[in-house]
Amino acid sequence: MVRAKKPKPQIANNIRRLRFDHDEMTQKALAEATGVTRQTIMAIEAAKYSPSLELAFQIAQAFGEPIQNVFSYQPDGTED
């Protein structure tokens, strides 16, 4: 019997839209505001890396948004 591969849970985010809404903030500016590299922001934005809880809160704070407006959990691996 072959089992279907279960989708990997994913942390979805609205970082790209929020950066655009905040005077087209660059990934570099967000990285500097949160103390990480631009590459880290790029990976999070592309959903290739899930941030730590602390970093997720720092990103939300940089936008002045509640964390649930920035990140959402997709248990079945699908994006909204």
All heavy atoms as a GROMACS GRO file, in nm:
protein
  631
    1MET      N    1   0.084  -0.118   0.000
    1MET     CA    2   0.000   0.000   0.000
    1MET      C    3   0.089   0.125   0.000
    1MET      O    4   0.180   0.138   0.081
    1MET     CB    5  -0.088  -0.002   0.125
    1MET     CG    6  -0.177   0.116   0.138
    1MET     SD    7  -0.297   0.084   0.268
    1MET     CE    8  -0.289   0.234   0.354
    2VAL      N    9   0.063   0.216  -0.090
    2VAL     CA   10   0.138   0.339  -0.100
    2VAL      C   11   0.059   0.450  -0.032
    2VAL      O   12  -0.058   0.471  -0.064
    2VAL     CB   13   0.165   0.377  -0.248
    2VAL    CG1   14   0.237   0.510  -0.256
    2VAL    CG2   15   0.242   0.267  -0.316
    3ARG      N   16   0.124   0.516   0.061
    3ARG     CA   17   0.056   0.625   0.131
    3ARG      C   18   0.085   0.756   0.061
    3ARG      O   19   0.197   0.781   0.016
    3ARG     CB   20   0.106   0.636   0.275
    3ARG     CG   21   0.062   0.521   0.360
    3ARG     CD   22   0.101   0.546   0.501
    3ARG     NE   23   0.057   0.434   0.583
    3ARG     CZ   24   0.071   0.427   0.712
    3ARG    NH1   25   0.132   0.524   0.777
    3ARG    NH2   26   0.026   0.325   0.779
    4ALA      N   27  -0.018   0.839   0.053
    4ALA     CA   28   0.001   0.972  -0.004
    4ALA      C   29   0.085   1.054   0.091
    4ALA      O   30   0.071   1.045   0.213
    4ALA     CB   31  -0.134   1.039  -0.026
    5LYS      N   32   0.174   1.131   0.034
    5LYS     CA   33   0.261   1.214   0.116
    5LYS      C   34   0.179   1.329   0.176
    5LYS      O   35   0.108   1.399   0.104
    5LYS     CB   36   0.374   1.270   0.029
    5LYS     CG   37   0.488   1.323   0.108
    5LYS     CD   38   0.604   1.356   0.016
    5LYS     CE   39   0.727   1.382   0.098
    5LYS     NZ   40   0.841   1.415   0.014
    6LYS      N   41   0.187   1.342   0.306
    6LYS     CA   42   0.113   1.446   0.376
    6LYS      C   43   0.182   1.581   0.352
    6LYS      O   44   0.304   1.592   0.364
    6LYS     CB   45   0.112   1.415   0.526
    6LYS     CG   46   0.019   1.500   0.606
    6LYS     CD   47   0.012   1.453   0.749
    6LYS     CE   48  -0.088   1.533   0.827
    6LYS     NZ   49  -0.095   1.491   0.965
    7PRO      N   50   0.103   1.684   0.315
    7PRO     CA   51   0.164   1.815   0.291
    7PRO      C   52   0.231   1.869   0.417
    7PRO      O   53   0.183   1.848   0.528
    7PRO     CB   54   0.047   1.905   0.252
    7PRO     CG   55  -0.067   1.814   0.221
    7PRO     CD   56  -0.040   1.685   0.293
    8LYS      N   57   0.341   1.937   0.398
    8LYS     CA   58   0.415   1.996   0.509
    8LYS      C   59   0.345   2.125   0.553
    8LYS      O   60   0.311   2.208   0.469
    8LYS     CB   61   0.558   2.028   0.465
    8LYS     CG   62   0.643   2.088   0.573
    8LYS     CD   63   0.782   2.117   0.520
    8LYS     CE   64   0.861   2.188   0.628
    8LYS     NZ   65   0.990   2.234   0.580
    9PRO      N   66   0.322   2.143   0.682
    9PRO     CA   67   0.262   2.269   0.729
    9PRO      C   68   0.349   2.387   0.688
    9PRO      O   69   0.471   2.374   0.674
    9PRO     CB   70   0.260   2.254   0.881
    9PRO     CG   71   0.270   2.109   0.907
    9PRO     CD   72   0.350   2.052   0.792
   10GLN      N   73   0.286   2.499   0.668
   10GLN     CA   74   0.358   2.616   0.620
   10GLN      C   75   0.313   2.741   0.696
   10GLN      O   76   0.198   2.754   0.732
   10GLN     CB   77   0.331   2.635   0.471
   10GLN     CG   78   0.401   2.753   0.411
   10GLN     CD   79   0.380   2.759   0.261
   10GLN    OE1   80   0.325   2.670   0.200
   10GLN    NE2   81   0.423   2.866   0.202
   11ILE      N   82   0.408   2.830   0.718
   11ILE     CA   83   0.379   2.960   0.774
   11ILE      C   84   0.369   3.057   0.655
   11ILE      O   85   0.468   3.082   0.587
   11ILE     CB   86   0.490   3.009   0.871
   11ILE    CG1   87   0.514   2.910   0.983
   11ILE    CG2   88   0.458   3.148   0.924
   11ILE    CD1   89   0.401   2.898   1.082
   12ALA      N   90   0.248   3.104   0.627
   12ALA     CA   91   0.228   3.201   0.520
   12ALA      C   92   0.247   3.341   0.577
   12ALA      O   93   0.238   3.362   0.698
   12ALA     CB   94   0.088   3.186   0.462
   13ASN      N   95   0.275   3.437   0.489
   13ASN     CA   96   0.296   3.573   0.538
   13ASN      C   97   0.251   3.677   0.436
   13ASN      O   98   0.234   3.646   0.318
   13ASN     CB   99   0.442   3.595   0.576
   13ASN     CG  100   0.534   3.595   0.457
   13ASN    OD1  101   0.538   3.690   0.381
   13ASN    ND2  102   0.609   3.485   0.438
   14ASN      N  103   0.235   3.798   0.484
   14ASN     CA  104   0.195   3.913   0.402
   14ASN      C  105   0.307   4.016   0.396
   14ASN      O  106   0.281   4.135   0.377
   14ASN     CB  107   0.070   3.978   0.462
   14ASN     CG  108  -0.049   3.887   0.458
   14ASN    OD1  109  -0.078   3.827   0.356
   14ASN    ND2  110  -0.117   3.875   0.570
   15ILE      N  111   0.430   3.974   0.413
   15ILE     CA  112   0.542   4.068   0.423
   15ILE      C  113   0.556   4.151   0.296
   15ILE      O  114   0.573   4.273   0.304
   15ILE     CB  115   0.674   3.995   0.457
   15ILE    CG1  116   0.664   3.935   0.597
   15ILE    CG2  117   0.793   4.089   0.446
   15ILE    CD1  118   0.781   3.849   0.637
   16ARG      N  119   0.547   4.090   0.182
   16ARG     CA  120   0.566   4.165   0.058
   16ARG      C  121   0.463   4.277   0.046
   16ARG      O  122   0.496   4.391   0.013
   16ARG     CB  123   0.560   4.072  -0.062
   16ARG     CG  124   0.592   4.142  -0.191
   16ARG     CD  125   0.598   4.045  -0.306
   16ARG     NE  126   0.643   4.117  -0.423
   16ARG     CZ  127   0.702   4.063  -0.525
   16ARG    NH1  128   0.728   3.934  -0.524
   16ARG    NH2  129   0.736   4.134  -0.629
   17ARG      N  130   0.336   4.245   0.070
   17ARG     CA  131   0.230   4.346   0.064
   17ARG      C  132   0.252   4.455   0.168
   17ARG      O  133   0.239   4.574   0.139
   17ARG     CB  134   0.093   4.283   0.084
   17ARG     CG  135  -0.022   4.386   0.076
   17ARG     CD  136  -0.157   4.326   0.111
   17ARG     NE  137  -0.160   4.261   0.240
   17ARG     CZ  138  -0.174   4.324   0.357
   17ARG    NH1  139  -0.182   4.455   0.361
   17ARG    NH2  140  -0.178   4.256   0.469
   18LEU      N  141   0.290   4.416   0.289
   18LEU     CA  142   0.312   4.513   0.395
   18LEU      C  143   0.430   4.604   0.363
   18LEU      O  144   0.425   4.724   0.391
   18LEU     CB  145   0.333   4.443   0.530
   18LEU     CG  146   0.205   4.382   0.589
   18LEU    CD1  147   0.240   4.284   0.700
   18LEU    CD2  148   0.112   4.490   0.638
   19ARG      N  149   0.535   4.549   0.304
   19ARG     CA  150   0.649   4.633   0.264
   19ARG      C  151   0.604   4.736   0.162
   19ARG      O  152   0.638   4.854   0.170
   19ARG     CB  153   0.763   4.549   0.206
   19ARG     CG  154   0.842   4.471   0.307
   19ARG     CD  155   0.973   4.413   0.253
   19ARG     NE  156   0.962   4.332   0.133
   19ARG     CZ  157   0.995   4.372   0.011
   19ARG    NH1  158   1.043   4.493  -0.010
   19ARG    NH2  159   0.982   4.291  -0.093
   20PHE      N  160   0.523   4.692   0.066
   20PHE     CA  161   0.472   4.784  -0.036
   20PHE      C  162   0.386   4.892   0.028
   20PHE      O  163   0.397   5.010  -0.005
   20PHE     CB  164   0.392   4.707  -0.142
   20PHE     CG  165   0.339   4.794  -0.251
   20PHE    CD1  166   0.421   4.833  -0.356
   20PHE    CD2  167   0.208   4.839  -0.249
   20PHE    CE1  168   0.372   4.915  -0.457
   20PHE    CE2  169   0.158   4.920  -0.350
   20PHE     CZ  170   0.241   4.959  -0.454
   21ASP      N  171   0.299   4.851   0.121
   21ASP     CA  172   0.209   4.946   0.189
   21ASP      C  173   0.284   5.044   0.279
   21ASP      O  174   0.229   5.148   0.316
   21ASP     CB  175   0.105   4.871   0.273
   21ASP     CG  176   0.005   4.794   0.187
   21ASP    OD1  177   0.000   4.817   0.064
   21ASP    OD2  178  -0.067   4.710   0.243
   22HIS      N  179   0.404   5.011   0.319
   22HIS     CA  180   0.485   5.098   0.406
   22HIS      C  181   0.592   5.168   0.322
   22HIS      O  182   0.713   5.148   0.341
   22HIS     CB  183   0.547   5.018   0.521
   22HIS     CG  184   0.448   4.984   0.628
   22HIS    ND1  185   0.358   4.881   0.614
   22HIS    CD2  186   0.423   5.043   0.747
   22HIS    CE1  187   0.283   4.876   0.723
   22HIS    NE2  188   0.319   4.973   0.804
   23ASP      N  189   0.545   5.251   0.230
   23ASP     CA  190   0.634   5.331   0.143
   23ASP      C  191   0.735   5.246   0.067
   23ASP      O  192   0.851   5.284   0.053
   23ASP     CB  193   0.707   5.439   0.224
   23ASP     CG  194   0.611   5.545   0.276
   23ASP    OD1  195   0.512   5.574   0.207
   23ASP    OD2  196   0.637   5.599   0.385
   24GLU      N  197   0.690   5.129   0.022
   24GLU     CA  198   0.776   5.037  -0.054
   24GLU      C  199   0.907   5.009   0.018
   24GLU      O  200   1.016   5.016  -0.039
   24GLU     CB  201   0.797   5.091  -0.196
   24GLU     CG  202   0.666   5.102  -0.271
   24GLU     CD  203   0.680   5.143  -0.416
   24GLU    OE1  204   0.790   5.126  -0.474
   24GLU    OE2  205   0.580   5.190  -0.471
   25MET      N  206   0.894   4.975   0.147
   25MET     CA  207   1.009   4.940   0.230
   25MET      C  208   1.089   4.828   0.162
   25MET      O  209   1.031   4.733   0.110
   25MET     CB  210   0.961   4.892   0.367
   25MET     CG  211   1.071   4.845   0.461
   25MET     SD  212   1.007   4.765   0.610
   25MET     CE  213   0.947   4.905   0.702
   26THR      N  214   1.218   4.840   0.162
   26THR     CA  215   1.301   4.736   0.102
   26THR      C  216   1.321   4.620   0.199
   26THR      O  217   1.301   4.635   0.321
   26THR     CB  218   1.440   4.792   0.064
   26THR    OG1  219   1.507   4.832   0.183
   26THR    CG2  220   1.428   4.908  -0.034
   27GLN      N  221   1.361   4.506   0.144
   27GLN     CA  222   1.395   4.393   0.230
   27GLN      C  223   1.512   4.431   0.321
   27GLN      O  224   1.515   4.393   0.438
   27GLN     CB  225   1.432   4.271   0.146
   27GLN     CG  226   1.314   4.211   0.074
   27GLN     CD  227   1.354   4.098  -0.018
   27GLN    OE1  228   1.468   4.091  -0.066
   27GLN    NE2  229   1.260   4.009  -0.048
   28LYS      N  230   1.605   4.509   0.269
   28LYS     CA  231   1.720   4.552   0.348
   28LYS      C  232   1.676   4.638   0.467
   28LYS      O  233   1.724   4.619   0.579
   28LYS     CB  234   1.818   4.629   0.261
   28LYS     CG  235   1.942   4.675   0.336
   28LYS     CD  236   2.038   4.751   0.246
   28LYS     CE  237   2.158   4.797   0.328
   28LYS     NZ  238   2.247   4.882   0.251
   29ALA      N  239   1.583   4.730   0.444
   29ALA     CA  240   1.535   4.817   0.553
   29ALA      C  241   1.464   4.734   0.660
   29ALA      O  242   1.482   4.757   0.781
   29ALA     CB  243   1.442   4.925   0.499
   30LEU      N  244   1.384   4.636   0.619
   30LEU     CA  245   1.317   4.549   0.716
   30LEU      C  246   1.419   4.464   0.792
   30LEU      O  247   1.408   4.446   0.913
   30LEU     CB  248   1.214   4.460   0.646
   30LEU     CG  249   1.135   4.366   0.736
   30LEU    CD1  250   1.062   4.442   0.847
   30LEU    CD2  251   1.036   4.284   0.654
   31ALA      N  252   1.519   4.416   0.721
   31ALA     CA  253   1.625   4.338   0.785
   31ALA      C  254   1.696   4.422   0.891
   31ALA      O  255   1.721   4.374   1.002
   31ALA     CB  256   1.724   4.288   0.680
   32GLU      N  257   1.730   4.545   0.857
   32GLU     CA  258   1.798   4.633   0.953
   32GLU      C  259   1.709   4.662   1.073
   32GLU      O  260   1.757   4.667   1.187
   32GLU     CB  261   1.841   4.762   0.884
   32GLU     CG  262   1.956   4.740   0.787
   32GLU     CD  263   1.989   4.861   0.701
   32GLU    OE1  264   1.916   4.964   0.706
   32GLU    OE2  265   2.089   4.853   0.626
   33ALA      N  266   1.578   4.678   1.051
   33ALA     CA  267   1.485   4.706   1.160
   33ALA      C  268   1.469   4.588   1.255
   33ALA      O  269   1.434   4.606   1.372
   33ALA     CB  270   1.350   4.747   1.104
   34THR      N  271   1.496   4.468   1.205
   34THR     CA  272   1.476   4.348   1.286
   34THR      C  273   1.606   4.277   1.325
   34THR      O  274   1.603   4.178   1.397
   34THR     CB  275   1.384   4.249   1.212
   34THR    OG1  276   1.440   4.218   1.084
   34THR    CG2  277   1.244   4.306   1.194
   35GLY      N  278   1.718   4.327   1.276
   35GLY     CA  279   1.847   4.270   1.316
   35GLY      C  280   1.885   4.140   1.248
   35GLY      O  281   1.959   4.059   1.305
   36VAL      N  282   1.833   4.118   1.127
   36VAL     CA  283   1.870   3.998   1.052
   36VAL      C  284   1.924   4.041   0.916
   36VAL      O  285   1.928   4.159   0.885
   36VAL     CB  286   1.749   3.901   1.034
   36VAL    CG1  287   1.701   3.850   1.169
   36VAL    CG2  288   1.634   3.967   0.959
   37THR      N  289   1.961   3.945   0.833
   37THR     CA  290   2.012   3.978   0.700
   37THR      C  291   1.897   3.992   0.600
   37THR      O  292   1.787   3.939   0.622
   37THR     CB  293   2.109   3.870   0.648
   37THR    OG1  294   2.034   3.748   0.629
   37THR    CG2  295   2.225   3.847   0.744
   38ARG      N  296   1.927   4.058   0.490
   38ARG     CA  297   1.829   4.070   0.382
   38ARG      C  298   1.793   3.932   0.329
   38ARG      O  299   1.677   3.904   0.294
   38ARG     CB  300   1.884   4.157   0.269
   38ARG     CG  301   1.783   4.181   0.156
   38ARG     CD  302   1.847   4.242   0.034
   38ARG     NE  303   1.950   4.158  -0.025
   38ARG     CZ  304   1.925   4.051  -0.103
   38ARG    NH1  305   1.802   4.016  -0.130
   38ARG    NH2  306   2.025   3.981  -0.152
   39GLN      N  307   1.890   3.841   0.326
   39GLN     CA  308   1.865   3.706   0.277
   39GLN      C  309   1.764   3.634   0.366
   39GLN      O  310   1.682   3.555   0.317
   39GLN     CB  311   1.996   3.626   0.268
   39GLN     CG  312   2.086   3.673   0.156
   39GLN     CD  313   2.173   3.793   0.192
   39GLN    OE1  314   2.164   3.849   0.300
   39GLN    NE2  315   2.258   3.834   0.098
   40THR      N  316   1.770   3.659   0.497
   40THR     CA  317   1.672   3.598   0.588
   40THR      C  318   1.533   3.650   0.558
   40THR      O  319   1.438   3.571   0.550
   40THR     CB  320   1.711   3.627   0.735
   40THR    OG1  321   1.838   3.568   0.762
   40THR    CG2  322   1.607   3.571   0.831
   41ILE      N  323   1.519   3.781   0.540
   41ILE     CA  324   1.388   3.838   0.506
   41ILE      C  325   1.339   3.781   0.374
   41ILE      O  326   1.222   3.744   0.361
   41ILE     CB  327   1.395   3.992   0.501
   41ILE    CG1  328   1.430   4.050   0.640
   41ILE    CG2  329   1.265   4.051   0.447
   41ILE    CD1  330   1.331   4.020   0.751
   42MET      N  331   1.427   3.771   0.277
   42MET     CA  332   1.391   3.717   0.146
   42MET      C  333   1.339   3.573   0.161
   42MET      O  334   1.237   3.538   0.100
   42MET     CB  335   1.512   3.721   0.053
   42MET     CG  336   1.482   3.678  -0.089
   42MET     SD  337   1.624   3.701  -0.200
   42MET     CE  338   1.743   3.589  -0.128
   43ALA      N  339   1.406   3.491   0.239
   43ALA     CA  340   1.365   3.352   0.257
   43ALA      C  341   1.232   3.341   0.331
   43ALA      O  342   1.147   3.258   0.296
   43ALA     CB  343   1.474   3.274   0.332
   44ILE      N  344   1.211   3.425   0.432
   44ILE     CA  345   1.084   3.424   0.504
   44ILE      C  346   0.972   3.468   0.411
   44ILE      O  347   0.865   3.405   0.405
   44ILE     CB  348   1.090   3.516   0.629
   44ILE    CG1  349   1.189   3.460   0.731
   44ILE    CG2  350   0.952   3.532   0.691
   44ILE    CD1  351   1.223   3.557   0.843
   45GLU      N  352   0.994   3.576   0.338
   45GLU     CA  353   0.894   3.629   0.245
   45GLU      C  354   0.855   3.526   0.140
   45GLU      O  355   0.738   3.516   0.103
   45GLU     CB  356   0.951   3.754   0.178
   45GLU     CG  357   0.850   3.837   0.105
   45GLU     CD  358   0.909   3.968   0.057
   45GLU    OE1  359   0.946   4.052   0.140
   45GLU    OE2  360   0.919   3.985  -0.067
   46ALA      N  361   0.949   3.447   0.094
   46ALA     CA  362   0.924   3.344  -0.007
   46ALA      C  363   0.872   3.214   0.055
   46ALA      O  364   0.853   3.115  -0.016
   46ALA     CB  365   1.051   3.316  -0.085
   47ALA      N  366   0.850   3.212   0.186
   47ALA     CA  367   0.802   3.094   0.260
   47ALA      C  368   0.897   2.976   0.248
   47ALA      O  369   0.858   2.861   0.251
   47ALA     CB  370   0.661   3.056   0.216
   48LYS      N  371   1.027   3.005   0.237
   48LYS     CA  372   1.129   2.900   0.232
   48LYS      C  373   1.190   2.880   0.371
   48LYS      O  374   1.265   2.786   0.393
   48LYS     CB  375   1.237   2.937   0.133
   48LYS     CG  376   1.184   2.956  -0.008
   48LYS     CD  377   1.277   2.899  -0.110
   48LYS     CE  378   1.229   2.920  -0.250
   48LYS     NZ  379   1.123   2.832  -0.291
   49TYR      N  380   1.159   2.970   0.463
   49TYR     CA  381   1.213   2.965   0.599
   49TYR      C  382   1.107   3.020   0.693
   49TYR      O  383   1.047   3.125   0.664
   49TYR     CB  384   1.341   3.049   0.605
   49TYR     CG  385   1.398   3.066   0.744
   49TYR    CD1  386   1.464   2.962   0.808
   49TYR    CD2  387   1.387   3.188   0.811
   49TYR    CE1  388   1.517   2.978   0.935
   49TYR    CE2  389   1.440   3.205   0.938
   49TYR     CZ  390   1.505   3.099   0.999
   49TYR     OH  391   1.556   3.115   1.124
   50SER      N  392   1.083   2.951   0.803
   50SER     CA  393   0.989   2.999   0.904
   50SER      C  394   1.066   3.072   1.013
   50SER      O  395   1.161   3.016   1.069
   50SER     CB  396   0.912   2.883   0.966
   50SER     OG  397   0.830   2.823   0.868
   51PRO      N  398   1.026   3.195   1.044
   51PRO     CA  399   1.099   3.271   1.145
   51PRO      C  400   1.075   3.217   1.285
   51PRO      O  401   0.974   3.150   1.310
   51PRO     CB  402   1.040   3.412   1.131
   51PRO     CG  403   0.899   3.388   1.088
   51PRO     CD  404   0.909   3.269   0.995
   52SER      N  405   1.167   3.250   1.374
   52SER     CA  406   1.143   3.218   1.516
   52SER      C  407   1.025   3.303   1.561
   52SER      O  408   0.988   3.402   1.496
   52SER     CB  409   1.267   3.254   1.600
   52SER     OG  410   1.284   3.396   1.601
   53LEU      N  411   0.967   3.266   1.672
   53LEU     CA  412   0.856   3.343   1.726
   53LEU      C  413   0.900   3.486   1.757
   53LEU      O  414   0.829   3.583   1.726
   53LEU     CB  415   0.801   3.275   1.851
   53LEU     CG  416   0.674   3.333   1.911
   53LEU    CD1  417   0.562   3.339   1.808
   53LEU    CD2  418   0.633   3.251   2.031
   54GLU      N  419   1.019   3.500   1.813
   54GLU     CA  420   1.071   3.633   1.845
   54GLU      C  421   1.086   3.718   1.719
   54GLU      O  422   1.044   3.835   1.716
   54GLU     CB  423   1.207   3.621   1.915
   54GLU     CG  424   1.267   3.754   1.952
   54GLU     CD  425   1.402   3.742   2.021
   54GLU    OE1  426   1.453   3.629   2.036
   54GLU    OE2  427   1.457   3.847   2.058
   55LEU      N  428   1.142   3.661   1.613
   55LEU     CA  429   1.160   3.736   1.489
   55LEU      C  430   1.025   3.769   1.426
   55LEU      O  431   1.006   3.879   1.373
   55LEU     CB  432   1.248   3.660   1.390
   55LEU     CG  433   1.272   3.727   1.256
   55LEU    CD1  434   1.329   3.869   1.273
   55LEU    CD2  435   1.365   3.642   1.170
   56ALA      N  436   0.930   3.678   1.433
   56ALA     CA  437   0.796   3.704   1.379
   56ALA      C  438   0.734   3.826   1.449
   56ALA      O  439   0.677   3.914   1.383
   56ALA     CB  440   0.706   3.582   1.395
   57PHE      N  441   0.748   3.834   1.581
   57PHE     CA  442   0.696   3.950   1.655
   57PHE      C  443   0.772   4.077   1.617
   57PHE      O  444   0.712   4.184   1.605
   57PHE     CB  445   0.702   3.927   1.806
   57PHE     CG  446   0.583   3.853   1.859
   57PHE    CD1  447   0.593   3.720   1.895
   57PHE    CD2  448   0.460   3.917   1.874
   57PHE    CE1  449   0.483   3.651   1.945
   57PHE    CE2  450   0.349   3.849   1.923
   57PHE     CZ  451   0.360   3.716   1.959
   58GLN      N  452   0.902   4.067   1.598
   58GLN     CA  453   0.981   4.185   1.559
   58GLN      C  454   0.940   4.236   1.421
   58GLN      O  455   0.932   4.358   1.400
   58GLN     CB  456   1.131   4.152   1.560
   58GLN     CG  457   1.188   4.132   1.697
   58GLN     CD  458   1.331   4.081   1.695
   58GLN    OE1  459   1.376   4.023   1.597
   58GLN    NE2  460   1.402   4.103   1.804
   59ILE      N  461   0.913   4.147   1.329
   59ILE     CA  462   0.868   4.186   1.195
   59ILE      C  463   0.732   4.255   1.205
   59ILE      O  464   0.711   4.362   1.146
   59ILE     CB  465   0.864   4.065   1.100
   59ILE    CG1  466   1.007   4.017   1.071
   59ILE    CG2  467   0.790   4.099   0.971
   59ILE    CD1  468   1.015   3.883   0.999
   60ALA      N  469   0.642   4.196   1.281
   60ALA     CA  470   0.510   4.258   1.299
   60ALA      C  471   0.524   4.396   1.361
   60ALA      O  472   0.456   4.492   1.318
   60ALA     CB  473   0.422   4.168   1.385
   61GLN      N  474   0.610   4.409   1.459
   61GLN     CA  475   0.632   4.538   1.526
   61GLN      C  476   0.690   4.641   1.428
   61GLN      O  477   0.652   4.758   1.431
   61GLN     CB  478   0.725   4.520   1.645
   61GLN     CG  479   0.743   4.647   1.725
   61GLN     CD  480   0.830   4.625   1.848
   61GLN    OE1  481   0.916   4.537   1.850
   61GLN    NE2  482   0.807   4.704   1.951
   62ALA      N  483   0.777   4.599   1.338
   62ALA     CA  484   0.835   4.690   1.240
   62ALA      C  485   0.728   4.750   1.150
   62ALA      O  486   0.740   4.863   1.104
   62ALA     CB  487   0.940   4.617   1.156
   63PHE      N  488   0.620   4.674   1.127
   63PHE     CA  489   0.510   4.724   1.046
   63PHE      C  490   0.401   4.791   1.130
   63PHE      O  491   0.306   4.846   1.075
   63PHE     CB  492   0.447   4.609   0.965
   63PHE     CG  493   0.534   4.554   0.857
   63PHE    CD1  494   0.567   4.420   0.853
   63PHE    CD2  495   0.583   4.637   0.756
   63PHE    CE1  496   0.647   4.368   0.752
   63PHE    CE2  497   0.664   4.586   0.655
   63PHE     CZ  498   0.695   4.452   0.653
   64GLY      N  499   0.411   4.779   1.263
   64GLY     CA  500   0.307   4.834   1.349
   64GLY      C  501   0.176   4.757   1.336
   64GLY      O  502   0.068   4.813   1.346
   65GLU      N  503   0.189   4.626   1.313
   65GLU     CA  504   0.072   4.540   1.291
   65GLU      C  505   0.069   4.427   1.393
   65GLU      O  506   0.175   4.383   1.440
   65GLU     CB  507   0.081   4.475   1.151
   65GLU     CG  508   0.072   4.570   1.035
   65GLU     CD  509  -0.071   4.613   1.006
   65GLU    OE1  510  -0.166   4.547   1.053
   65GLU    OE2  511  -0.086   4.713   0.935
   66PRO      N  512  -0.050   4.378   1.426
   66PRO     CA  513  -0.057   4.256   1.508
   66PRO      C  514   0.002   4.138   1.429
   66PRO      O  515  -0.007   4.136   1.306
   66PRO     CB  516  -0.207   4.235   1.533
   66PRO     CG  517  -0.278   4.350   1.471
   66PRO     CD  518  -0.180   4.429   1.390
   67ILE      N  519   0.060   4.046   1.499
   67ILE     CA  520   0.127   3.934   1.432
   67ILE      C  521   0.035   3.857   1.338
   67ILE      O  522   0.077   3.811   1.233
   67ILE     CB  523   0.195   3.841   1.537
   67ILE    CG1  524   0.298   3.751   1.467
   67ILE    CG2  525   0.092   3.763   1.616
   67ILE    CD1  526   0.393   3.682   1.561
   68GLN      N  527  -0.094   3.846   1.373
   68GLN     CA  528  -0.186   3.771   1.287
   68GLN      C  529  -0.214   3.843   1.154
   68GLN      O  530  -0.263   3.780   1.060
   68GLN     CB  531  -0.317   3.737   1.359
   68GLN     CG  532  -0.400   3.856   1.400
   68GLN     CD  533  -0.369   3.905   1.541
   68GLN    OE1  534  -0.260   3.884   1.593
   68GLN    NE2  535  -0.465   3.970   1.602
   69ASN      N  536  -0.179   3.971   1.143
   69ASN     CA  537  -0.191   4.041   1.014
   69ASN      C  538  -0.069   4.019   0.926
   69ASN      O  539  -0.071   4.052   0.808
   69ASN     CB  540  -0.211   4.191   1.036
   69ASN     CG  541  -0.348   4.224   1.091
   69ASN    OD1  542  -0.432   4.138   1.109
   69ASN    ND2  543  -0.369   4.351   1.118
   70VAL      N  544   0.036   3.964   0.985
   70VAL     CA  545   0.161   3.942   0.912
   70VAL      C  546   0.179   3.794   0.878
   70VAL      O  547   0.216   3.759   0.766
   70VAL     CB  548   0.283   3.994   0.991
   70VAL    CG1  549   0.411   3.975   0.911
   70VAL    CG2  550   0.264   4.139   1.031
   71PHE      N  551   0.149   3.706   0.973
   71PHE     CA  552   0.172   3.562   0.956
   71PHE      C  553   0.044   3.483   0.979
   71PHE      O  554  -0.039   3.522   1.060
   71PHE     CB  555   0.278   3.513   1.055
   71PHE     CG  556   0.413   3.572   1.031
   71PHE    CD1  557   0.456   3.681   1.103
   71PHE    CD2  558   0.498   3.519   0.935
   71PHE    CE1  559   0.580   3.738   1.082
   71PHE    CE2  560   0.623   3.574   0.912
   71PHE     CZ  561   0.664   3.684   0.985
   72SER      N  562   0.035   3.370   0.909
   72SER     CA  563  -0.074   3.276   0.936
   72SER      C  564  -0.020   3.134   0.919
   72SER      O  565   0.072   3.110   0.841
   72SER     CB  566  -0.193   3.300   0.842
   72SER     OG  567  -0.156   3.283   0.708
   73TYR      N  568  -0.077   3.043   0.994
   73TYR     CA  569  -0.035   2.904   0.990
   73TYR      C  570  -0.125   2.826   0.896
   73TYR      O  571  -0.248   2.833   0.905
   73TYR     CB  572  -0.044   2.845   1.131
   73TYR     CG  573  -0.007   2.699   1.139
   73TYR    CD1  574   0.122   2.657   1.111
   73TYR    CD2  575  -0.100   2.603   1.175
   73TYR    CE1  576   0.157   2.523   1.119
   73TYR    CE2  577  -0.066   2.470   1.184
   73TYR     CZ  578   0.062   2.430   1.155
   73TYR     OH  579   0.096   2.298   1.163
   74GLN      N  580  -0.064   2.754   0.803
   74GLN     CA  581  -0.136   2.673   0.705
   74GLN      C  582  -0.106   2.526   0.734
   74GLN      O  583  -0.007   2.473   0.684
   74GLN     CB  584  -0.094   2.710   0.563
   74GLN     CG  585  -0.102   2.859   0.531
   74GLN     CD  586  -0.243   2.912   0.539
   74GLN    OE1  587  -0.338   2.846   0.500
   74GLN    NE2  588  -0.258   3.032   0.592
   75PRO      N  589  -0.186   2.460   0.819
   75PRO     CA  590  -0.154   2.322   0.857
   75PRO      C  591  -0.150   2.222   0.742
   75PRO      O  592  -0.079   2.122   0.748
   75PRO     CB  593  -0.261   2.285   0.959
   75PRO     CG  594  -0.371   2.381   0.940
   75PRO     CD  595  -0.311   2.506   0.879
   76ASP      N  596  -0.223   2.250   0.635
   76ASP     CA  597  -0.224   2.157   0.522
   76ASP      C  598  -0.125   2.195   0.412
   76ASP      O  599  -0.122   2.134   0.306
   76ASP     CB  600  -0.364   2.144   0.464
   76ASP     CG  601  -0.420   2.275   0.411
   76ASP    OD1  602  -0.352   2.380   0.422
   76ASP    OD2  603  -0.533   2.273   0.359
   77GLY      N  604  -0.045   2.299   0.438
   77GLY     CA  605   0.059   2.339   0.344
   77GLY      C  606   0.013   2.427   0.230
   77GLY      O  607   0.091   2.461   0.143
   78THR      N  608  -0.114   2.465   0.229
   78THR     CA  609  -0.165   2.550   0.122
   78THR      C  610  -0.158   2.696   0.164
   78THR      O  611  -0.162   2.728   0.281
   78THR     CB  612  -0.310   2.517   0.086
   78THR    OG1  613  -0.392   2.537   0.202
   78THR    CG2  614  -0.324   2.374   0.037
   79GLU      N  615  -0.148   2.783   0.065
   79GLU     CA  616  -0.148   2.927   0.092
   79GLU      C  617  -0.287   2.980   0.066
   79GLU      O  618  -0.360   2.927  -0.016
   79GLU     CB  619  -0.046   2.998   0.003
   79GLU     CG  620   0.095   2.960   0.035
   79GLU     CD  621   0.195   3.042  -0.044
   79GLU    OE1  622   0.169   3.160  -0.068
   79GLU    OE2  623   0.298   2.986  -0.081
   80ASP      N  624  -0.321   3.088   0.136
   80ASP     CA  625  -0.450   3.154   0.115
   80ASP      C  626  -0.455   3.222  -0.018
   80ASP      O  627  -0.363   3.271  -0.070
   80ASP     CB  628  -0.479   3.257   0.224
   80ASP     CG  629  -0.515   3.190   0.355
   80ASP    OD1  630  -0.552   3.073   0.354
   80ASP    OD2  631  -0.506   3.258   0.459
   0.00000   0.00000   0.00000
